[in-house]
Amino acid sequence: MANPLSHPLPIAAPGGEASSACGPGMDGLRGLQVELAGGVLHLNLQGDARGLSRRAAIARGQALRSGLLGVIDAATQGEVRAIVLSLDGWDWALDEDRTAPETTAEADAWVAICRRLADVGRPVIATVSGTVAGDAIAGLLAAQYVIAQADARLSLPQAGLGRLPAGGILGRLAGRIGAARTLDLALARRGLGARRALALGVVDSVSVPDPVPAALTMARLIASGRQGLPPRSPANRALADSEPYLDAIAAARGQLARMRPARARLVARLADVVEARLLLNEGSAALFESEAWALQRSDPAAAALGHLAWAARQVAAGLPRPQRRPRLRAVTVLGGTPLAADLAHGLITAGMAVTLVSPEGPALAEMLRQIAVAQDAAVRSGRLSVDRREQDWSRLQAGLAPSRGAGADLVIEAGDLTDSEAAVSLAHAGSVARRGALLVTARPRSLPVLGSHAGGKGTVCGFVLPEPAGGGHLAEIVVPAPDPTAPTQGTETQAVLANLAHRLGRVAILVRSGPGGLAAMFCDEGRAAIRAGLAAGLPKAALTDCLAELGWALPADPVAGSMAMADPAVAAIAAPRPDSLARAEWRDWLVAALADLGARLIEGGILSSAAEVDLVATEGAGLARDTGGPMHMADRLGLVRLRALLRVRAEAEDGPAAPCALWDHHIRNARPFAGSDLQVLVARPVTA
């Protein structure tokens, strides 16, 4: 059997037929299968990168693109009369290396693949199964006919990563579905189901079973001359009426002034590319799109957002998985606070039955009102149907006594209580909960104090959410030290809470010691750094713009959720337009302080990596995601310079410790903080 990567089109077998296949693993290439039979070339790409490290996903993506390009080039020289391209899921991670600065638009293998498919001179039929997310969609749009499985989904996550889709996606989509729908699909972070894609004209037919056999049958009939391609809608039908097309572009540009600079640059380039598809000929528009992609992928925000996406992937892969599906159907939420209402709303939205318990009637009524208001807002925005709202509301019960939550799988304390009061509250709830139920506190608590009152009814752990309620996307999972007699108990508890965080749409971080509340620690450190900067003589007028540059509405009161300007250190600041140098001084000062806190958390074993630090700071403490987090910014600004600023602060304040030893470790070894993790520290002890 010939290997199509080294000998793409095999020697014809007796009878004039040719057949070859490349399965996963041949020559180290996984994810690409190639078959040639009866004049039909079948290219099957399986692009699932889950569980791969960043380096492995990049290597696989490079190999897949290189192998696919070689096969398509060879097809133009052989007896291939039809091509079937099958995409069985595709992860954006396989495209990640194409954002590197050394990548040029002309050298981009994926752009070349899409051009070959569009110009190969043979009928190209594409099939899609599973979720295809990323630039692989360009291959589907370059085909002459697309068959989607009924449960397939198309997704363009590139804008969330600070970059443009490539390979002609924007131009081809705009020609089919118009400017408004193209911009919405590129920016809204919503997937496109098979039926909706069919209605819009993105795909040409939907198959309930596997679409590959139907595509191969169609290709064989075409290759034998017994059938042509079925009719499809005109490719450029959306370009016929230019007025609504240009109105959608103008509307997008009208929103730029209200966006953060990084987001505004991205949306402006998206609008430019979509407009070029109408104003320029097809070849010039494709060249314009390639150049816009090359400019956008060099934007620092793209690197920052890509870093955070990989950080979330790395952290999720490190969380324990339950040995069996967690049984979380009935949850009791204790407390009369906005946090309790926010939790109850999220839990019923995730499909769980919730009993909301508060000993005070007015507080309970206010929480129910908050949930109803949130549901009404979701209905008005179209995110929730009226029927679904009624179903969610039917899963919510309320009561004044803990006995209303009898039989719950999970008891969450979200009240505004002291540790001793929370312990009593959990003890009462535990007495009516199913034996073995998880008793969880949603605020930073002393777990030993709570555990002493649990009465043997289950593990007491933390599920700390950032404040204000609903203001972040982080869930800190805090569990007590595992019982030596039951070593899997702690791991199973972590897995259950990680599953709960996922169902609530939050990023889960495992806090390995202490009470949690790391997001609040970063806010406190930011305020302390501001006071120290003012004492050190940094210009007051530049601070407001610095916080805006970081996208940081720094909470001064973690309960009330008031913004940074309410802090006494900030309230007296005037706001004339500062020069960029003063703003950069403040930025470096704050980044150094936050990165030092992150380094101390790693050294202390509370967090395990710089990736976790950056996720806590962005998803929990509120730093803008396009900064990448303090550890990412520290790598970009230079560790030596920031360490010097920390030493200045330590000398000026005459008390706080000098920069932690992790700075010296990484500077001495010329390593960025991106490599900071506990495994490194265990292998190489940190020394000053």
ZISUL-V555123 format. One record per pair of residues at least 24 apart in sequence whose C-alpha atoms are under 7 Angstrom apart, sorted by the first residue. I is the first residue (numbers start at 1). J is the second residue. D is the distance in whole Angstrom. If there is no record, write none. Layout:
{{I | J | D} {I | J | D}}
This chain:
{{4 | 71 | 7} {5 | 67 | 6} {5 | 70 | 7} {5 | 71 | 7} {8 | 71 | 6} {8 | 74 | 6} {9 | 74 | 7} {9 | 78 | 7} {29 | 63 | 7} {32 | 64 | 6} {38 | 220 | 7} {39 | 79 | 6} {39 | 80 | 5} {39 | 81 | 5} {39 | 82 | 7} {39 | 223 | 6} {40 | 80 | 6} {40 | 81 | 6} {40 | 82 | 5} {40 | 83 | 6} {40 | 219 | 6} {40 | 220 | 6} {40 | 223 | 7} {41 | 80 | 6} {41 | 82 | 6} {41 | 83 | 5} {41 | 84 | 6} {42 | 83 | 6} {42 | 84 | 5} {42 | 85 | 6} {43 | 84 | 6} {43 | 85 | 5} {43 | 86 | 6} {44 | 85 | 6} {44 | 86 | 5} {44 | 87 | 6} {45 | 86 | 6} {45 | 87 | 5} {45 | 88 | 6} {46 | 87 | 6} {46 | 88 | 5} {46 | 89 | 6} {46 | 90 | 7} {47 | 88 | 7} {47 | 89 | 6} {47 | 90 | 4} {47 | 91 | 6} {48 | 89 | 6} {48 | 90 | 6} {48 | 91 | 6} {49 | 91 | 6} {49 | 93 | 7} {49 | 94 | 7} {51 | 317 | 7} {57 | 93 | 6} {57 | 94 | 5} {58 | 94 | 6} {58 | 96 | 7} {58 | 97 | 6} {60 | 94 | 7} {61 | 94 | 4} {61 | 95 | 6} {65 | 109 | 6} {65 | 110 | 6} {66 | 109 | 7} {69 | 113 | 6} {76 | 120 | 6} {81 | 122 | 6} {81 | 223 | 5} {82 | 122 | 5} {82 | 123 | 5} {82 | 124 | 6} {82 | 219 | 6} {82 | 223 | 6} {83 | 122 | 7} {83 | 123 | 6} {83 | 124 | 5} {83 | 125 | 6} {84 | 124 | 6} {84 | 125 | 5} {84 | 126 | 6} {84 | 215 | 7} {84 | 216 | 7} {85 | 125 | 6} {85 | 126 | 5} {85 | 127 | 6} {86 | 126 | 6} {86 | 127 | 5} {86 | 128 | 6} {86 | 212 | 7} {87 | 127 | 6} {87 | 128 | 5} {87 | 129 | 6} {88 | 128 | 6} {88 | 129 | 5} {88 | 130 | 6} {89 | 129 | 6} {89 | 130 | 5} {89 | 131 | 5} {89 | 132 | 5} {90 | 131 | 7} {90 | 132 | 4} {90 | 133 | 6} {90 | 136 | 7} {91 | 132 | 7} {91 | 133 | 5} {91 | 134 | 6} {92 | 133 | 5} {92 | 134 | 4} {95 | 135 | 7} {99 | 297 | 5} {101 | 298 | 6} {104 | 294 | 6} {105 | 290 | 6} {105 | 291 | 7} {105 | 294 | 6} {110 | 167 | 6} {111 | 166 | 7} {111 | 167 | 4} {114 | 138 | 7} {114 | 139 | 5} {114 | 142 | 6} {114 | 167 | 6} {117 | 142 | 6} {117 | 143 | 7} {118 | 142 | 5} {118 | 143 | 6} {125 | 215 | 7} {127 | 211 | 6} {127 | 212 | 6} {128 | 152 | 7} {133 | 157 | 7} {134 | 158 | 7} {135 | 165 | 6} {135 | 166 | 6} {135 | 167 | 7} {137 | 169 | 7} {138 | 167 | 5} {138 | 168 | 6} {138 | 169 | 5} {141 | 169 | 7} {141 | 172 | 7} {145 | 204 | 6} {146 | 203 | 5} {146 | 204 | 5} {146 | 205 | 7} {147 | 203 | 6} {147 | 204 | 6} {147 | 205 | 5} {147 | 206 | 6} {147 | 207 | 7} {147 | 211 | 6} {148 | 194 | 6} {148 | 203 | 7} {148 | 205 | 6} {148 | 206 | 5} {148 | 207 | 6} {148 | 211 | 7} {149 | 194 | 7} {149 | 206 | 6} {149 | 207 | 5} {149 | 208 | 6} {149 | 209 | 7} {149 | 210 | 6} {149 | 211 | 6} {150 | 194 | 6} {150 | 206 | 6} {150 | 207 | 6} {150 | 208 | 5} {151 | 194 | 6} {152 | 193 | 6} {152 | 194 | 5} {153 | 191 | 6} {153 | 192 | 5} {153 | 193 | 5} {153 | 194 | 6} {154 | 191 | 6} {154 | 192 | 5} {154 | 193 | 7} {155 | 190 | 7} {155 | 191 | 4} {155 | 192 | 6} {156 | 186 | 6} {156 | 189 | 7} {157 | 189 | 6} {159 | 186 | 6} {159 | 187 | 6} {161 | 302 | 6} {161 | 305 | 5} {161 | 306 | 5} {162 | 266 | 7} {162 | 301 | 6} {162 | 302 | 4} {162 | 305 | 6} {163 | 266 | 7} {163 | 296 | 6} {163 | 297 | 6} {163 | 302 | 6} {164 | 293 | 6} {164 | 296 | 7} {166 | 293 | 7} {168 | 286 | 6} {170 | 274 | 6} {171 | 274 | 6} {171 | 277 | 5} {174 | 238 | 7} {174 | 274 | 6} {175 | 235 | 6} {175 | 236 | 4} {175 | 237 | 6} {175 | 238 | 5} {175 | 239 | 6} {176 | 201 | 6} {176 | 202 | 7} {176 | 235 | 6} {176 | 236 | 6} {176 | 237 | 6} {176 | 238 | 5} {177 | 201 | 7} {177 | 238 | 6} {178 | 238 | 5} {178 | 245 | 6} {179 | 245 | 5} {179 | 248 | 6} {179 | 249 | 7} {179 | 274 | 6} {180 | 245 | 7} {180 | 248 | 5} {201 | 233 | 7} {204 | 232 | 7} {239 | 278 | 6} {249 | 275 | 7} {262 | 301 | 6} {301 | 626 | 5} {301 | 627 | 7} {304 | 626 | 6} {304 | 627 | 6} {304 | 628 | 4} {305 | 625 | 6} {305 | 626 | 6} {305 | 628 | 6} {307 | 628 | 6} {308 | 615 | 7} {308 | 628 | 6} {311 | 611 | 5} {311 | 612 | 7} {315 | 612 | 7} {319 | 495 | 7} {320 | 491 | 6} {320 | 494 | 7} {320 | 495 | 5} {321 | 495 | 5} {322 | 492 | 6} {322 | 495 | 5} {322 | 496 | 6} {326 | 496 | 6} {328 | 409 | 6} {328 | 410 | 7} {329 | 353 | 6} {329 | 409 | 7} {330 | 354 | 6} {330 | 408 | 5} {330 | 409 | 5} {330 | 410 | 7} {331 | 355 | 6} {331 | 408 | 5} {331 | 409 | 6} {331 | 410 | 5} {331 | 411 | 6} {332 | 356 | 6} {332 | 405 | 5} {332 | 408 | 6} {332 | 410 | 6} {332 | 411 | 5} {332 | 412 | 6} {333 | 357 | 6} {333 | 411 | 6} {333 | 412 | 5} {333 | 413 | 6} {333 | 414 | 7} {334 | 358 | 6} {334 | 412 | 6} {334 | 413 | 5} {334 | 414 | 6} {334 | 415 | 6} {335 | 413 | 6} {335 | 414 | 5} {335 | 415 | 4} {336 | 363 | 5} {336 | 364 | 6} {336 | 367 | 7} {336 | 415 | 6} {337 | 415 | 6} {337 | 416 | 7} {338 | 367 | 7} {338 | 469 | 6} {339 | 414 | 6} {339 | 469 | 5} {340 | 414 | 5} {340 | 415 | 7} {341 | 367 | 5} {341 | 370 | 7} {341 | 371 | 6} {342 | 469 | 6} {342 | 470 | 6} {345 | 371 | 6} {346 | 504 | 6} {347 | 504 | 7} {348 | 392 | 5} {348 | 395 | 6} {348 | 396 | 7} {349 | 392 | 6} {350 | 503 | 6} {350 | 504 | 6} {352 | 395 | 7} {353 | 395 | 5} {353 | 396 | 6} {354 | 395 | 6} {354 | 396 | 5} {354 | 397 | 6} {355 | 396 | 6} {355 | 397 | 5} {355 | 398 | 5} {355 | 405 | 6} {356 | 397 | 6} {356 | 398 | 5} {356 | 399 | 6} {357 | 398 | 6} {357 | 399 | 5} {357 | 400 | 5} {357 | 401 | 6} {357 | 402 | 6} {358 | 399 | 7} {358 | 400 | 5} {359 | 400 | 5} {359 | 401 | 6} {360 | 400 | 7} {361 | 400 | 7} {402 | 428 | 7} {402 | 429 | 5} {403 | 432 | 6} {405 | 433 | 7} {406 | 432 | 5} {406 | 433 | 5} {407 | 432 | 7} {407 | 433 | 5} {407 | 434 | 5} {408 | 433 | 5} {408 | 434 | 6} {408 | 437 | 7} {409 | 434 | 7} {409 | 437 | 5} {409 | 438 | 7} {410 | 437 | 5} {410 | 438 | 5} {410 | 439 | 6} {411 | 438 | 6} {411 | 439 | 5} {411 | 440 | 6} {412 | 439 | 6} {412 | 440 | 5} {412 | 441 | 5} {412 | 442 | 7} {413 | 440 | 6} {413 | 441 | 5} {413 | 442 | 6} {414 | 441 | 6} {414 | 442 | 5} {414 | 443 | 7} {419 | 445 | 6} {419 | 446 | 7} {423 | 449 | 7} {423 | 450 | 5} {423 | 453 | 6} {424 | 453 | 7} {426 | 454 | 7} {427 | 453 | 6} {427 | 454 | 5} {427 | 455 | 7} {430 | 454 | 6} {430 | 457 | 6} {444 | 515 | 5} {444 | 516 | 5} {444 | 517 | 5} {445 | 515 | 5} {446 | 515 | 6} {447 | 480 | 7} {447 | 515 | 7} {464 | 516 | 7} {464 | 517 | 6} {466 | 519 | 6} {466 | 620 | 6} {467 | 558 | 6} {467 | 559 | 7} {467 | 561 | 7} {468 | 558 | 6} {468 | 559 | 6} {468 | 560 | 7} {468 | 561 | 5} {472 | 619 | 6} {472 | 620 | 5} {473 | 506 | 5} {473 | 507 | 6} {473 | 619 | 5} {473 | 620 | 6} {474 | 506 | 5} {474 | 507 | 5} {474 | 508 | 6} {474 | 616 | 7} {474 | 619 | 5} {474 | 620 | 5} {475 | 501 | 6} {475 | 506 | 6} {475 | 507 | 6} {475 | 508 | 5} {475 | 509 | 6} {476 | 508 | 6} {476 | 509 | 5} {476 | 510 | 6} {476 | 511 | 6} {476 | 516 | 7} {477 | 508 | 7} {477 | 509 | 6} {477 | 510 | 5} {477 | 511 | 6} {478 | 510 | 6} {478 | 511 | 5} {478 | 512 | 7} {478 | 515 | 7} {478 | 516 | 6} {509 | 612 | 7} {511 | 606 | 6} {511 | 607 | 6} {512 | 605 | 7} {512 | 606 | 5} {512 | 607 | 6} {513 | 606 | 5} {519 | 616 | 6} {519 | 617 | 6} {519 | 620 | 5} {519 | 621 | 5} {520 | 621 | 7} {522 | 594 | 7} {522 | 617 | 7} {522 | 621 | 6} {523 | 554 | 6} {523 | 555 | 7} {523 | 621 | 6} {525 | 593 | 7} {525 | 594 | 7} {526 | 590 | 6} {526 | 594 | 7} {529 | 590 | 6} {529 | 593 | 6} {530 | 569 | 7} {531 | 569 | 6} {532 | 649 | 7} {539 | 582 | 7} {540 | 573 | 6} {541 | 573 | 6} {541 | 574 | 5} {541 | 575 | 5} {541 | 576 | 6} {541 | 578 | 6} {542 | 578 | 5} {542 | 582 | 6} {542 | 583 | 5} {543 | 583 | 7} {543 | 586 | 6} {544 | 575 | 7} {545 | 583 | 7} {546 | 583 | 5} {546 | 586 | 6} {546 | 587 | 6} {550 | 623 | 6} {550 | 624 | 6} {550 | 627 | 7} {551 | 623 | 6} {551 | 624 | 5} {552 | 622 | 6} {552 | 623 | 5} {552 | 624 | 6} {553 | 622 | 7} {588 | 642 | 7} {589 | 645 | 7} {591 | 630 | 6} {591 | 633 | 7} {591 | 634 | 7} {592 | 634 | 7} {592 | 642 | 5} {592 | 646 | 6} {593 | 646 | 7} {594 | 630 | 6} {595 | 630 | 5} {595 | 631 | 5} {595 | 634 | 7} {596 | 659 | 7} {596 | 660 | 7} {599 | 662 | 6} {600 | 660 | 6} {602 | 677 | 7} {602 | 678 | 7} {608 | 677 | 5} {608 | 678 | 5} {609 | 676 | 5} {609 | 677 | 4} {609 | 678 | 7} {610 | 673 | 6} {610 | 674 | 6} {610 | 676 | 5} {610 | 677 | 7} {631 | 673 | 6} {632 | 674 | 7} {635 | 672 | 5} {635 | 673 | 6} {639 | 667 | 7} {640 | 667 | 7} {661 | 686 | 6} {661 | 687 | 6} {661 | 688 | 5} {662 | 686 | 6} {664 | 688 | 6}}
